[in-house]
């Protein structure tokens, strides 16, 4: 979960670094235009990946919390059952 959040920050850093780069003067006008289009697409794609990564991190966190809750409830139930016996009466169920 933490790695996913760190990757989002890293991706944002790369995107911001590219944003400061200029594409003019690389070559022909067509190449400059293509580079500018790529940079706009990259920005959109990077933002979408970042959003989805954050959503995934949240889902993983909720799954972890649910798992821990079920694990604690199971532990408590097993502990209660071990202390209270099998629940088949005072004679242990033998007749």
Buried (B, 14 or more C-beta within 10 A) or exposed (E): EEEBBEBBEEBBEEBEEBEEEEBEEEEEEEEBEBBBEEBEEBBEEBBEBBEEBEEBBEEEBEEEEEEEEEEEEEEEEEEEEEEEEEEEEEEEEEE
